[in-house]
């Protein structure tokens, strides 16, 4: 069901409920109010007649005929039927009839009640009447009663007039409500149409489509949230495309080499003395694929669950020694030496030993890759308050200022590394950054082109 239909149904239900409540609960209250108003008017009239006119009859100022004429005249002026009832419950004067009848035979308690509703007396009254009775007091005694009668239809007519007025006012209100509902619909529906159009554009891959909102309300907040979401999706989409391109490139190159050399060896086109050389190339490319696969799996686990840490207390100096020792053969081949300098004989830190060894391995491997032959890689520890600082410094090519901000990006490689050492995956420093961040610690880099690069990361000292 579309929003316009929902709005119309909501409006219709509102109008029906409004008129229903007005003509039932409010109508009943109005009827009671009109009856009470009419009673008050008739009581005031009856009391005025009893005290101002009828009492004069007992002062001998009026004869019964004169009183009848006077009552008839007052009835014409007031527009109401008037009865004069004597103390024996007989109607002695009727403004609309000359009949004299005994009211006591009809209702002995009639004069003792001030108000009567729907009074109907056969051959006397043609329609139901509303009556109000007031006593005529003379010398501290009740001599007679004045009864003022008005047709119930007058009350009904007044009620209908009042309700017609109320319904007319409600009709005006409903028209204004209809305009308000329409304006609210326009205000509410127009932005949703824009959002729907934007959603379809984004679903089609058009992330350059800009969703705009000129209001300063919840729609503006929603628009900003959607724009932010789209920017994040675009980044993820760009990353996925870059990821696929890089993975395809990094897998295709070694696979092409492995296939080519394997076919050459199988076909016998490779001389016997060069076979070992080609097998070494195949092993090298296989190692590269193995490292790339391992790094991809590691990053996938980090993205899925974050870095799972097993915090223990260990000697960081010992961890550095063991990790550096694993590069002994590589350093001999490249004629590079590693110098260790520790702040104290032992420095215990609280961290995940396996993950920190992975950080050290990647940083040392990176330093060896970019170091010149006959150069020195320096690994140094420093204690500052409750923190241990670990420095890994090389004297190699260095990193340019425009590239240093991008070294933490996945698959990012300096152009020189692609041609110089194809074994690099461009994932090592990304893994390092994730691990150090998971420890709530920091890692920084300082580099100068042609001079070298220094990585520094912190770890909490045990008991610090």
N, C-alpha and C positions, 0 to 999 in steps of 0.2 A: 504494500500500500504506500503510495507516494505521499510526500509531506503535504501538498495542497489538499489532498483528500482528508488527511488526518486533521489538518487545521479546520477544514469545513465541518467535519464531524464534531470536533471539539467545540467549535463555535455554536453549532446547532444544539448540542447537549447543554451548553451553558445557557443559551436563550430559553430552551424548554424548562430547565430547572429554575431559571429566574422567574419566568411567568408562572410556573407551578407554585413556587413558594409565595409569590406575591398574591396569587388568587386563592390560596388555601390558608396558610398561616397568617399572612399579613391581612388577607381579606376578612378572616374571622375577627382579628383584632380591630379592624376598621369598623366592622358591623357592630361589635360591642361598644365601640367608642361612639358611633353615631346614635345608637339606642340611648346611651347614657346622656349624650348631649341633648337629645330630644326630650328625654325625661326631665332633665334639668330645666329646659325651656318651658315645658308644660307645668312643672311644679311651681316655677316662678309665676306663671300666668294664673294658676289655680290659687296660689297663696295671695296674689294681688287682688283677685276677684273676691276672695273670702274676706280679706281684711279691709278692702277699700269700697266695696259696693254692696255685697250681700248683707253685711252686718247692719247696714242702714235700714234694712227692712224691719229689723227688730227694734230700731229706734223710731218706728212708725213713720219714717220719712217716705217709704214706698209701700204701695199696696202690692198684692201678689201679681196683679195684672201689670202694674208699672215695672215690677221686678222682671216679669217675663219679657216685657218690651225692652227693658234695659239689657237683659242677657242676650236677647236676639240681636240687638244692635252690636253688642260687644263681640258676639259670635261672628257677625259679618266682618267686623273690623279685624279680629284676630285670625279669622279663617279656620276656626276650630269649633267643634260641637261642644256645647256646655250643658251639663246637667246640674240641677239643684236638688239635692236629696235631703229630705227632712230627717228628723231623729228617729222616725219609725221605718226607715229604709224605703220610703216611697219617693219616686222621682216626681217632684211636683212641678218642675220647670224643665222643659227640653227645648233647646234653641231651634231644633229642626222638626218638632212635632208637638201637638197639643195633647198627646196622650199622657195620662198619668198612670203609672204602673208600679207595682210593688216589687222592688229590687230584692227585698228580703226573701221572697219566694224563689228567686232565681239563684241568689248567692247571699246567704245571711252574713258572710264575713267580708263582703265586698268593700264596705266603707272603712274597714279596719286595716286594710292594706293600702299603702300609698300607690304602689305600681301594679298594673295588670297588663299582661301581654296577650295578644290574640283573643280579645274579648269579642264574642259573637253571640248575640241574643236574637232568636227567631222573631220575626215581625217587628223588631225594633231597630236592629242594626243590619245593614245590607252586606257588610264586609267586616273582616277582623279589624279590631281597633286597639290602639295603645292608649291606656287611660292612666290618669294621675288624679288622686283624690286628696283634697286639703280640707280640714275641719273649719267651720265658722264658729269662732269663739265670741260669746257675748256674756258679759258679767261672770267670767271665769267658768263658763259652762259651754259644752258643745251643743249648739242649737241646730246645726245642719252641716251639710258637706257640699263642697263644690267639686265636681268631676269634669275634667277637661279631656276630651277624646280627640284622637287624630288617627286617620287610617294607617294601618301597617304598611300599605303600599307607599305612603310618603317616606317612611323609613327606608323601604326597599329602593325607592327611586333615588333618594339621597345617597344610599349605599352604592347603587349602580353608577351614579354620577361621579362619586369619589373614586370608584374602581376604574371607571373609564379614564379619569384624569391620571390615575396612577399608571394604567396600562399605556396611555399615550406617552407619559414620561419615560416608561420603560422602553417603549419603541424607539424614542429618541436616543436613549442610552444604548440600545442594541445597534442602532445605526452607527453611533460613535464607536462602539465596540468592534463593529465590522471593519470600520476604517482602521482602527487600532490593530486588529488581527492582520489586516492586509499589510499594514506598514511593518509590523513585527515579522510577518512572513518574508517580505522583501528584504528586510535587514538580516534575517536569519538565513534565508535560502540563497541569496546572491553570493555570499562568501563560500557557502558549501558547494555551489556550482563551480566557482573558481578552484576550490580545493580538489573537487572531483576531476576537473580538467587537468590540473597539475598532476594528480595521482596517475591518470592515464598516460600523460607524457612521461612521467618517471618510470612507469611500468614498461613503456616502450623503449626505455634506455636513453631518453632525452634528458640527461641530467643538467643540461645548460638552461633548461626552461626555468624562469624565475617566477616564483609565487609572491605576489605583492598584496599587502593589506594596508589600507589607509586609515583604518580605525585604530582606536587605542583601548581595545577591550580584550576579551578572551580569544576572539578570532585572531587578533594580532599575536597573542602569545602562541596560539596554535600554529599560525603561519611561520613564526620564528622557529618553533620546534620542528616543523616539517622541513624548513629550509636547512636547519642544522642536521637533521636526519639524512637529508639528501646529500649534503656535503660529505657526511661520513660514509654513506653508501658509495658515493662517487670515489672517495679515497680507497674504499675496499675494492671497488670494481677496478680502479686503476692498478691497485696493488696485485689483484688477481691476474690481470693481463700481463703486468710486468713479471709476476711470479712465473706464469706459464711460459712467457718468452725466455726468461732466464734459465728456468729448469730445462726447457727444450734445448736451449743452446748448450748448457753445461752437460747435458746427457748426450746430445748428438755428436759433439766433437770427440769425446773419448770412445764412444761406440763406433764412430766412423774409423778412428785409428785402429781400434781393436779388430774390427772386421777386416780392414785392409791388410794389416800385418798378418792376421791369421790366415787369410786367403793366400797371401803371398808365400807364407811358410808351407801351407798345404799343397800349393801348386808346384812347389819346388823352384820357384823363381828367385828365392833368397839363397845366396851362397851359404854353405855349411858354416863358414867362419863368421858370418854376420847374423846367424840365427839367434844366438844368445842376446845380441844387441836388440833385435826386434822383440824377443821375449821380454826383455827388461822394459821396453816401451809399453808392451801389453800389461805387464804387472803394474807399471806406474799409472797407466790410465785406469786400471782396475782399482787401485788404491784410491784414486781420485773419485771414482764413482762410489766406492764404499764410504768415503768420508762425506761426500755430498748427501748420500742416503741417510747416514747417521745424523748429520746436522738437520736434515729435513724432518726426520722423525723426532729429534729432540725439540725442535721449534713447534712441531705439531702438538706434542705433549704439553709444552708451555702454554700454547694458545688454548688448548682444551681445558686444562685443569690449573693453569698457573704453575709456577715453580714449586714443587713439593720439597720442602726442606726438612732435614733431620739435624737439628742443632745439637752440636756437642762442643766440648772444650778440647782444643788441640793446639799443638805448638806450630805456629805459622812458619817459623824458621825451618822446621823439619819438613813441612809440606813443600816449601820452596826448594829445599835441597833435593828431595825426591823427584819433583817435577823437572827441575833443571837437569838432573842426571839422565833423564829419558831422552834428552836431545844431544847426548855426547857424540853419537855417530854422525848426526847431521852437522853438528858444529865442526867436527874434524874434516868433513868433506868440504865445507865452505870456508874452513880456516878462520872460524869465529870462536872467541872465548867468552865465557860467562863469568862475571865477577859478582860475588855475593857479599853484601855488607849488612849486618844485623845490628839493631839498636842495643840489644842485650843478648845474653847467651841463649835465652828462651823467652818467647812471647806467646802466651796462651790467649787464644781468642775464642769467642762463641760464634760458631758458624757451621755450615754444612761442609764437612771436609771434602767429600767427593765433588761438590759443586765448585768449591774454591780451587781445587786442583784443576778442574776444567777451565776456570777463568785463567789461572796461571799458565796452563798449557796453551790456550789460545793466544794470550798476550806474548808469551815467549816465541811461539811459532810465528806469529805476525812479525815480531822484532827480527827474527832470523831471516825471514823472507825478504825484508827490506834493508837488511844490513849489508854493507860492503865487505868484501873479503879482507881479512886481517883486522877487522874491527872488533870492538868489545861491547857486549851487552851487559848492562849493570842492573842488578836487582838489589834493592835496598829497602830495609824496614825502618820505620820511625815511630816513636811513641809520643803521642800528644794527648795528655789527660787520659780520658777513658777510651781513646781511639788508637788503633794501630794503622799506620799509613804504609802501604806497599807500593813502591815505585819500580816500574819496569822501563828502562831507558835504553834506547839504541842510538847508534851514530850512523844512520843510513840516509835515505833519500829525503825523509821528512814528508809532510803533507801540506799542500797548498791551502791558503786561507779559504778559498771558495769550496774546497772539498772537505775541510775538517768538520763542518757541520753535518755532513752526510755520511760519515763513516759508520754511524750506528744503524743506518738503513739496511734492510735485508737485501742481499744480492748486490750491494753496492761495491764496486771495485774501482780502484784507480786504473786509468788506462795502461799505465806502465806495468801493473801487476798481471794483466791479461797476457801480455806478450812475454813477460819475464818468467812467471811462475803460474802455469795453467792449473796447478793443483788447488789453488785457492777457490773457495766457494762463495765468498762474500757474505757468509753467515756467521762467521766466528765472533766478530765484535757485537753483532746483534744478540747472540747468546750470552756473551759477557755482560752486556748491559742489562738483560732480563734477570740474570742471576744476582747481580749486585743490587738491583732495584728491589728484588724479592727479599733481600736481607735488610731493606730500609737503609741502605748505605749509598754512598756516592762514588762515582768514577769520573775522572777528568782527564783531559789530554792536552798536552802542550807540544807544539811541533813547529819547526822552522825548516823550510825547504833547504836541502843541501847540508843540513846540520844534524837532524835527527828528531826523534819523537819520544815523549815520555808519557806513559800512562800511570795514573795514581788512583788507587781505590782504598777505601777505609773499611775497617772491621772493628767491632766492639771487643775491647780487652776483657778477658774473663775476670769477674769480680770488680770491674771498673766502675 
